[in-house]
Amino acid sequence: MTRGAASTPLARAALLGIALAFLGVFLVAPLVAVFAEALSKGFAAYGAALIERDALSAVRLTLLVAAISVPLNIVFGLAASWAIAKFDFRGKSVLITLIDLPFSVSPVVSGLIYVLLFGAQGWFGPWLRAHDVEIIFAVPGLVLATMFITFPFVARELIPLMQEQGRDDEEAALSLGASGWQTFRRVTLPNIRWGLLYGVLLCNARAMGEFGAVSVVSGHIRGKTNTMPLHVEILYNEYNFAAAFAVASLLALLALVTLTLKSILEWRYGIHGRTGY
């Protein structure tokens, strides 16, 4: 299509119509279906499904896993992005490749790796069993699997931002007598705050919605190792569709909140920088 043809009112209207139709079919319609099915038996049944014991356990576990994995990934993302953007060292390209590894590995495969390492028949399984340490089919396994899936988000958001900003501000602060911690807290961190918030937002959303990796390491122990996505699967397989969609609606609300905050951050952050994706 030529530039002149694309700039005509008819072409713009056609392109806008295609985009809106695509969003309607693949975004709006599924969301409407989730909430319609969740409320199909009324608000009383919807509320009962959310306060049911196993559902509350799944919500608490999801929040716990996210509360542990996201801060740890923030620390890793800050350290990795600082090292890659501000210093030259051998193996930098290898580190960048490793950070991108979860994007190219299936979540199910990553969960299976932890089973092979820490499972009862895994490399460290006998030692862990002898010392009464539970990783697989317990909270530590869920945290490890979630961290592996989500650790690139903060780092990949901050690396290009820090590289674009360069080292001049930090070098000036150090030359004026500031310590490394003072330089980071008063110079680096304010410059990357919007990018950091953006990465944390994406990391948290993925941590709460992760299914494949945690499904492998959880054991699907009801009321103990089931996160919200796993609890939705169990309810759906039991043909308890209203309850399944009720819990799924919480994840849908999380997605909507994430989308809204993401748009706000993009608007604010896009004025001064760019994202890493």
C-alpha positions in Angstrom: 0.0 0.0 0.0 1.4 3.4 -0.9 1.7 6.2 1.5 -0.9 8.2 -0.4 -3.4 5.4 -0.3 -2.8 4.7 3.4 -3.4 8.4 4.2 -6.9 8.5 2.7 -9.9 8.6 5.1 -11.2 5.3 3.7 -7.9 3.5 4.3 -7.6 4.9 7.8 -11.1 3.9 8.6 -10.5 0.4 7.3 -7.3 0.0 9.3 -8.9 1.3 12.4 -11.9 -1.1 11.9 -9.6 -4.1 11.5 -7.7 -3.1 14.7 -10.9 -2.6 16.7 -12.3 -5.9 15.4 -9.2 -7.7 16.3 -9.2 -6.3 19.8 -12.9 -7.0 20.2 -12.5 -10.7 19.2 -9.3 -11.5 21.0 -9.4 -9.1 24.1 -12.9 -7.8 24.9 -14.9 -10.9 24.1 -12.9 -13.2 26.2 -13.0 -10.8 29.2 -16.7 -10.4 28.8 -17.1 -14.2 28.6 -15.0 -14.7 31.8 -17.1 -12.3 33.9 -20.4 -13.5 32.4 -19.7 -17.1 33.2 -18.4 -16.1 36.7 -21.7 -14.4 37.4 -23.9 -16.9 35.7 -25.2 -18.3 39.0 -25.5 -14.9 40.7 -23.5 -12.8 43.0 -24.0 -15.0 45.9 -22.4 -18.0 44.2 -19.7 -15.8 42.8 -18.8 -14.6 46.3 -19.0 -18.1 47.7 -16.5 -19.3 45.1 -14.0 -16.6 46.1 -14.2 -17.2 49.9 -14.1 -21.0 49.6 -11.3 -22.4 51.7 -9.2 -23.8 48.8 -9.7 -20.6 46.8 -8.5 -18.4 49.7 -5.5 -20.7 50.1 -4.7 -20.4 46.4 -5.0 -16.6 46.6 -2.7 -16.4 49.7 -0.2 -18.7 48.0 -0.2 -16.7 44.8 0.4 -13.5 46.8 3.2 -15.2 48.9 5.0 -16.5 45.9 4.8 -13.1 44.2 5.9 -11.3 47.4 9.0 -13.4 47.5 10.0 -13.7 43.9 9.4 -10.2 42.7 11.7 -8.4 45.3 14.4 -11.0 44.6 14.1 -10.3 40.9 14.3 -6.6 41.6 17.6 -7.1 43.3 18.9 -9.3 40.5 17.6 -6.9 37.8 19.2 -3.9 39.4 22.5 -5.7 39.9 22.6 -7.2 36.4 21.6 -4.0 34.6 24.1 -2.0 36.6 26.9 -4.4 35.8 26.0 -4.6 32.1 25.3 -1.0 31.5 28.0 0.7 33.6 31.0 -1.7 33.4 33.0 -3.6 30.8 34.0 -7.1 31.7 34.6 -10.4 30.0 31.5 -12.5 29.6 29.1 -9.6 29.3 27.5 -11.1 26.2 27.1 -14.4 27.9 25.3 -12.8 30.9 22.9 -11.0 28.5 22.2 -14.3 26.7 21.5 -16.0 30.0 19.1 -13.3 31.1 17.1 -13.9 27.9 17.1 -17.7 28.5 13.6 -17.9 30.1 12.1 -16.2 27.0 13.3 -19.1 24.8 12.7 -22.0 27.2 9.2 -23.5 27.7 7.9 -22.9 31.2 7.1 -26.6 31.5 10.7 -27.4 30.7 12.0 -25.0 33.3 9.8 -26.6 35.9 11.0 -30.0 34.9 14.6 -28.9 35.4 13.9 -28.1 39.0 12.2 -31.5 39.4 15.3 -33.2 38.0 17.5 -31.2 40.4 15.4 -31.2 43.6 12.9 -34.0 43.2 12.9 -37.3 45.2 14.9 -39.0 42.4 16.8 -35.8 41.4 20.5 -34.9 41.8 20.0 -33.4 45.3 16.8 -35.3 46.2 18.4 -37.9 48.5 20.3 -35.2 50.5 17.3 -33.0 50.8 15.1 -35.9 51.9 17.8 -37.0 54.5 17.8 -33.4 55.9 14.0 -33.1 55.8 14.1 -30.2 53.3 11.1 -29.8 51.0 11.5 -27.9 47.7 9.5 -29.7 45.1 5.8 -29.9 45.9 6.3 -27.1 48.4 6.5 -23.3 48.5 10.3 -23.1 47.8 9.8 -24.9 44.5 7.0 -22.6 43.5 9.2 -19.6 44.3 12.2 -21.0 42.3 10.1 -21.8 39.3 8.4 -18.4 39.3 11.7 -16.6 39.8 13.2 -18.4 36.8 10.3 -17.4 34.6 10.1 -13.8 35.7 13.7 -12.7 36.3 14.3 -11.2 32.9 11.6 -8.6 33.1 13.3 -6.0 35.4 16.7 -6.5 33.9 15.6 -6.3 30.3 13.7 -3.1 31.0 16.6 -1.4 32.8 19.6 -2.5 30.6 18.7 -0.4 27.5 17.6 2.5 29.7 20.9 2.6 31.6 22.9 2.1 28.5 21.2 5.1 26.9 21.8 7.3 29.9 25.5 6.5 29.9 27.9 6.8 32.8 28.5 10.6 33.0 26.2 11.3 35.9 27.6 8.5 38.1 31.2 9.5 37.2 30.5 13.1 38.1 29.0 12.1 41.5 32.0 9.8 42.3 34.4 12.6 41.3 32.7 14.9 43.8 33.3 12.4 46.6 30.0 10.5 46.7 30.2 6.8 47.7 29.0 4.0 45.5 25.8 3.7 47.5 25.1 7.4 47.5 25.7 7.5 43.8 23.2 4.7 43.2 20.6 6.1 45.6 20.7 9.7 44.6 21.7 9.6 40.9 21.1 6.2 39.3 17.8 5.2 41.0 16.0 8.5 40.3 17.0 8.3 36.7 15.6 4.8 36.3 12.6 4.9 38.6 9.9 4.8 35.8 11.6 2.0 34.0 12.0 0.1 37.3 8.3 0.5 38.1 7.5 -0.7 34.6 9.6 -3.8 34.9 8.3 -4.6 38.4 4.7 -4.3 37.1 5.3 -6.8 34.3 7.3 -9.1 36.6 4.5 -9.1 39.2 1.8 -9.8 36.6 3.7 -12.7 35.2 4.5 -14.1 38.6 0.8 -14.2 39.6 -0.4 -15.6 36.3 2.3 -18.2 35.7 0.9 -21.7 35.1 3.3 -24.0 33.2 6.4 -24.0 35.5 4.5 -23.9 38.8 2.2 -26.7 37.5 5.2 -29.0 37.2 6.7 -28.3 40.6 3.5 -27.9 42.7 2.2 -31.4 42.7 -1.4 -30.0 42.6 -1.9 -30.5 46.3 -5.2 -28.8 46.9 -5.2 -26.2 49.6 -1.4 -26.4 49.9 0.5 -25.9 46.6 -2.1 -24.7 44.2 -1.8 -21.1 43.0 -4.8 -19.3 41.5 -4.1 -20.5 37.9 -3.8 -24.1 39.1 -6.9 -23.8 41.2 -8.8 -22.6 38.1 -7.7 -25.7 36.2 -8.8 -28.0 38.9 -12.2 -26.4 39.2 -12.7 -26.4 35.4 -11.7 -30.1 35.2 -14.3 -30.8 37.9 -16.9 -29.1 35.7 -17.4 -26.5 38.3 -17.4 -23.8 35.7 -18.9 -20.9 37.6 -16.4 -21.2 40.4 -13.5 -21.7 37.9 -14.4 -18.5 36.1 -15.0 -16.7 39.4 -11.4 -17.3 40.4 -10.3 -16.6 36.8 -12.0 -13.2 37.0 -9.6 -12.2 39.8 -6.7 -12.9 37.3 -8.6 -11.0 34.7 -9.0 -8.0 37.0 -5.2 -8.2 37.7 -4.7 -8.1 33.9 -6.9 -5.1 33.6 -5.2 -3.3 36.4 -1.8 -4.2 35.0 -2.8 -2.9 31.6 -4.0 0.4 33.1 -0.9 0.9 35.1 1.2 -0.1 32.2 -0.4 2.5 30.0 0.1 5.2 32.7 3.7 4.3 33.1 4.3 4.2 29.3 2.8 7.7 29.0 4.9 9.0 31.9 8.0 7.0 31.2 7.8 7.5 27.4 8.4 11.2 27.8 12.0 10.7 29.1 13.0 7.2 28.0 12.0 4.1 26.2 11.2 0.6 27.2 13.4 -2.4 26.7 10.9 -4.3 24.5 
